[in-house]
């Protein structure tokens, strides 16, 4: 009888140990969510002096490097899988040209596909540049957060303000108007994040617009999209924000 009991105890001990071991190394699923600034698109001048559009991993490559080099077990998730082929973590939800309302239209489907633990949300630049729905931004962001949290109230959301814009046409009026709108959006997002936090949700505001400039204008050759160097700075900024909420 005793040998059998010992065997049973040993069996349950091993099951418990393996479960704890697997849990310790559980992969953290991160969804980069937004527009072309999440997708990784950028403009660069070719040898002929003309601007050309390129698609790279954007901030995601530097962020992934920072996370893994610091011992975090993560993977990026999303319905989009694109270039470059050398970067294996190609999945994301960066959609070039998208506005907040377009994310709202698709977010339920994307969440069903990926079930992320963490969402890095940065959207709103196209609303400003295209002058779309600016009078409804608060309600649009509110609805987007509600959809995400209704799907999983434990999802941790990092809600970032849009990046400041530059203006390579040297028209200060355009740059001033755009950044004035982005400043308004930033205040909306900060207020929404605070309200959700008070309700017990894991929503954090990330200031990408304030006085501590993440990407200088020299790294915004078309006024909106960072250079490769600019995306690296953005990746490091994301890492500095989320690292304290992760366990290696």
Backbone torsions as a table, in degrees:
resi	resn	phi	psi	omega
1	UNK	NA	-46.1	-177.3
2	UNK	-62.7	-41.9	176.7
3	UNK	-58.6	-36.8	179.2
4	UNK	-66.7	-42.9	178.9
5	UNK	-62.0	-42.5	178.2
6	UNK	-61.2	-39.3	179.7
7	UNK	-65.3	-40.3	179.0
8	UNK	-65.3	-45.7	179.1
9	UNK	-61.3	-43.3	179.3
10	UNK	-62.3	-40.6	-179.5
11	UNK	-61.5	-48.2	-179.4
12	UNK	-66.9	-34.2	176.7
13	UNK	-63.0	-43.4	-179.3
14	UNK	-67.0	-39.7	177.5
15	UNK	-60.7	-45.6	179.7
16	UNK	-63.3	-44.7	-179.0
17	UNK	-61.7	-45.0	-179.4
18	UNK	-66.4	-36.9	178.6
19	UNK	-64.5	-43.6	178.3
20	UNK	-65.5	-38.8	180.0
21	UNK	-64.0	-45.3	-180.0
22	UNK	-65.2	-38.4	-179.5
23	UNK	-65.1	-34.6	-179.0
24	UNK	-65.0	-29.0	-177.4
25	UNK	-108.7	21.9	179.3
26	UNK	-61.4	137.9	-179.6
27	UNK	-75.5	132.2	175.5
28	UNK	-89.5	120.7	-177.2
29	UNK	-93.2	119.4	-177.3
30	UNK	-113.9	127.0	177.2
31	UNK	-105.7	108.7	169.6
32	UNK	-75.0	120.7	-170.2
33	UNK	-128.4	126.5	178.7
34	UNK	165.6	-142.9	-175.7
35	UNK	-110.6	-145.6	-177.7
36	UNK	-66.4	-22.1	177.3
37	UNK	-70.8	-20.7	172.3
38	UNK	-90.7	-38.2	177.9
39	UNK	-60.6	-39.9	178.4
40	UNK	109.2	15.0	-179.8
41	UNK	-72.1	146.3	177.0
42	UNK	-154.5	155.2	176.6
43	UNK	-101.8	140.5	177.3
44	UNK	-147.0	145.6	179.6
45	UNK	-79.7	131.7	176.9
46	UNK	-81.9	-176.1	179.4
47	UNK	-62.8	-24.4	179.2
48	UNK	-85.1	2.1	178.5
49	UNK	83.4	-1.2	-179.4
50	UNK	-91.9	146.4	177.2
51	UNK	-71.8	136.2	176.6
52	UNK	-129.6	146.1	-179.6
53	UNK	-93.2	128.6	179.3
54	UNK	-122.7	155.3	177.9
55	UNK	-122.9	115.8	177.8
56	UNK	-123.6	-168.4	179.7
57	UNK	-81.6	-3.2	177.7
58	UNK	58.9	-141.5	-179.2
59	UNK	-71.6	-16.6	-172.7
60	UNK	-63.5	-34.9	-178.8
61	UNK	-65.3	-49.0	-179.8
62	UNK	-66.4	-39.5	178.6
63	UNK	-61.7	-46.4	-179.9
64	UNK	-62.4	-41.1	177.6
65	UNK	-60.5	-45.4	-180.0
66	UNK	-63.5	-43.6	-178.0
67	UNK	-64.0	-50.0	-176.1
68	UNK	-70.7	-36.1	179.8
69	UNK	-69.3	-18.7	175.7
70	UNK	-99.1	11.7	171.2
71	UNK	88.8	12.1	-179.9
72	UNK	-89.0	135.3	-179.2
73	UNK	-95.5	97.2	-172.7
74	UNK	-131.2	159.2	167.6
75	UNK	-142.7	146.2	175.7
76	UNK	-87.5	140.9	-177.6
77	UNK	-128.9	156.1	178.9
78	UNK	158.4	169.9	-177.2
79	UNK	-84.8	-13.3	-178.3
80	UNK	-95.4	130.5	174.8
81	UNK	-129.9	117.7	-175.7
82	UNK	-144.7	-169.9	-176.6
83	UNK	-68.8	168.9	-3.2
84	UNK	-83.9	156.3	-173.7
85	UNK	-69.5	-24.2	-177.9
86	UNK	-71.9	-19.9	-179.7
87	UNK	-97.4	109.0	-170.1
88	UNK	-73.1	-25.1	-178.9
89	UNK	-87.0	69.1	-170.8
90	UNK	-88.0	-8.1	-173.9
91	UNK	-81.9	139.8	-179.1
92	UNK	-168.9	-179.4	173.5
93	UNK	-128.3	50.8	173.6
94	UNK	-95.0	121.0	-173.7
95	UNK	-125.7	108.5	-175.2
96	UNK	-56.8	131.4	177.2
97	UNK	83.8	-4.3	-174.4
98	UNK	-73.0	146.8	172.9
99	UNK	-105.0	177.7	-179.3
100	UNK	-62.0	-41.4	-178.6
101	UNK	-63.7	-32.6	179.1
102	UNK	-71.1	-33.6	172.3
103	UNK	-65.0	-41.1	178.1
104	UNK	-57.1	-38.6	-176.8
105	UNK	-69.1	-23.1	-171.7
106	UNK	-117.8	-10.2	-169.1
107	UNK	-63.0	-35.5	-179.8
108	UNK	-59.8	-44.1	-179.7
109	UNK	-65.9	-43.3	-179.6
110	UNK	-63.7	-38.7	179.3
111	UNK	-67.4	-37.0	177.5
112	UNK	-62.8	-36.0	-178.1
113	UNK	-71.7	-40.8	-165.9
114	UNK	-110.8	-28.7	-178.0
115	UNK	45.3	62.6	-176.2
116	UNK	-72.5	152.1	171.4
117	UNK	-84.9	-34.7	-177.0
118	UNK	-132.2	139.9	175.3
119	UNK	-122.6	128.1	173.5
120	UNK	-101.2	101.7	-170.9
121	UNK	-107.0	117.1	174.0
122	UNK	-139.1	110.6	-174.9
123	UNK	-151.7	151.2	176.8
124	UNK	135.8	-19.7	-178.2
125	UNK	-60.2	-41.9	-178.2
126	UNK	-69.6	-29.2	173.5
127	UNK	-60.9	-40.6	-179.1
128	UNK	-71.9	-50.3	-176.3
129	UNK	-64.0	-38.1	-179.0
130	UNK	-91.3	-5.5	-178.0
131	UNK	57.1	53.4	-175.5
132	UNK	-117.4	126.6	170.7
133	UNK	59.6	23.9	-175.4
134	UNK	-62.8	-29.5	-179.6
135	UNK	-77.9	-8.8	-177.2
136	UNK	-116.2	14.0	-171.3
137	UNK	-60.8	-41.5	-178.1
138	UNK	-60.4	-46.6	-178.7
139	UNK	-69.5	-34.5	179.6
140	UNK	-66.7	-45.4	177.1
141	UNK	-64.7	-40.6	178.7
142	UNK	-58.6	-45.9	-179.7
143	UNK	-64.5	-38.4	-180.0
144	UNK	-64.7	-45.6	177.6
145	UNK	-62.6	-40.0	-179.7
146	UNK	-62.0	-43.7	179.6
147	UNK	-62.2	-42.6	-179.7
148	UNK	-64.5	-46.7	-175.9
149	UNK	-74.0	-27.7	174.7
150	UNK	-67.8	-31.4	178.4
151	UNK	-71.3	-43.4	177.5
152	UNK	-155.8	106.5	-174.9
153	UNK	-69.7	-9.8	178.9
154	UNK	-93.7	-1.1	178.2
155	UNK	-62.6	131.5	176.8
156	UNK	-92.4	121.7	-175.5
157	UNK	-113.8	125.8	172.2
158	UNK	-102.7	109.2	-171.4
159	UNK	-99.7	104.1	-173.1
160	UNK	-99.0	143.1	171.0
161	UNK	-70.3	153.8	173.3
162	UNK	-62.3	154.7	176.1
163	UNK	-68.2	150.8	171.4
164	UNK	-62.4	150.5	177.5
165	UNK	-101.3	153.7	168.9
166	UNK	-109.3	-177.4	178.2
167	UNK	-147.5	101.7	-177.7
168	UNK	-77.1	-5.0	172.7
169	UNK	-83.4	-4.9	179.7
170	UNK	60.5	34.1	174.5
171	UNK	-101.3	94.5	-174.1
172	UNK	-60.6	-26.0	-180.0
173	UNK	-63.9	-44.4	-178.5
174	UNK	-64.0	-45.6	-179.7
175	UNK	-62.6	-41.1	-179.2
176	UNK	-64.0	-43.0	179.8
177	UNK	-64.3	-47.1	-179.5
178	UNK	-59.5	-49.9	-176.6
179	UNK	-69.6	-27.0	174.0
180	UNK	-64.3	-41.8	177.9
181	UNK	-68.7	-39.5	179.6
182	UNK	-65.4	-35.2	176.5
183	UNK	-62.5	-41.2	177.3
184	UNK	-62.9	-44.1	179.6
185	UNK	-61.7	-40.8	-179.6
186	UNK	-58.7	-42.1	179.2
187	UNK	-67.0	-37.4	176.4
188	UNK	-61.5	-47.1	-177.5
189	UNK	-65.4	-40.3	178.8
190	UNK	-62.4	-41.0	179.1
191	UNK	-67.0	-42.6	179.9
192	UNK	-64.6	-41.8	179.6
193	UNK	-63.7	-42.1	179.1
194	UNK	-62.9	-42.3	179.9
195	UNK	-62.5	-42.2	179.8
196	UNK	-68.3	-36.8	178.2
197	UNK	-62.6	-42.2	178.5
198	UNK	-64.0	-25.3	177.6
199	UNK	-83.8	-2.8	177.2
200	UNK	98.6	4.5	179.6
201	UNK	-86.4	160.5	-177.3
202	UNK	-95.4	69.8	-177.9
203	UNK	-119.1	127.3	-175.3
204	UNK	-125.7	131.1	176.1
205	UNK	-81.2	136.9	178.4
206	UNK	-121.8	116.2	-177.5
207	UNK	-84.9	104.8	175.1
208	UNK	-100.2	0.7	-171.9
209	UNK	-112.5	-24.0	-167.6
210	UNK	-66.1	-162.8	-172.3
211	UNK	-64.8	-27.6	177.4
212	UNK	-82.9	84.0	-172.6
213	UNK	-63.2	123.5	-179.6
214	UNK	-77.7	-46.9	-176.5
215	UNK	-126.3	112.3	179.0
216	UNK	-67.6	163.0	-175.0
217	UNK	-61.2	-28.5	179.4
218	UNK	-63.1	-23.3	178.7
219	UNK	-95.1	14.0	175.4
220	UNK	-124.1	72.4	-171.6
221	UNK	-61.8	-28.2	176.8
222	UNK	-104.3	7.2	178.4
223	UNK	90.8	-13.6	-176.5
224	UNK	-129.6	-48.8	-172.8
225	UNK	-95.3	130.4	179.8
226	UNK	-69.3	159.8	167.6
227	UNK	-75.2	177.3	175.1
228	UNK	-57.3	-42.2	178.8
229	UNK	-63.3	-39.4	177.9
230	UNK	-64.1	-41.0	178.1
231	UNK	-64.5	-35.3	176.8
232	UNK	-62.2	-41.4	177.7
233	UNK	-63.5	-38.8	178.9
234	UNK	-66.5	-40.3	177.2
235	UNK	-61.3	-40.8	178.6
236	UNK	-68.1	-34.3	176.9
237	UNK	-64.5	-47.7	177.8
238	UNK	-56.4	-44.1	-178.6
239	UNK	-62.0	-43.7	-179.0
240	UNK	-61.4	-27.5	-178.0
241	UNK	-81.3	-42.7	-170.7
242	UNK	-93.9	-15.4	-171.3
243	UNK	-59.6	-36.3	-176.9
244	UNK	-72.4	-10.2	179.4
245	UNK	-99.1	3.2	-177.9
246	UNK	-112.2	156.6	175.5
247	UNK	-118.6	125.1	179.8
248	UNK	-70.1	NA	NA
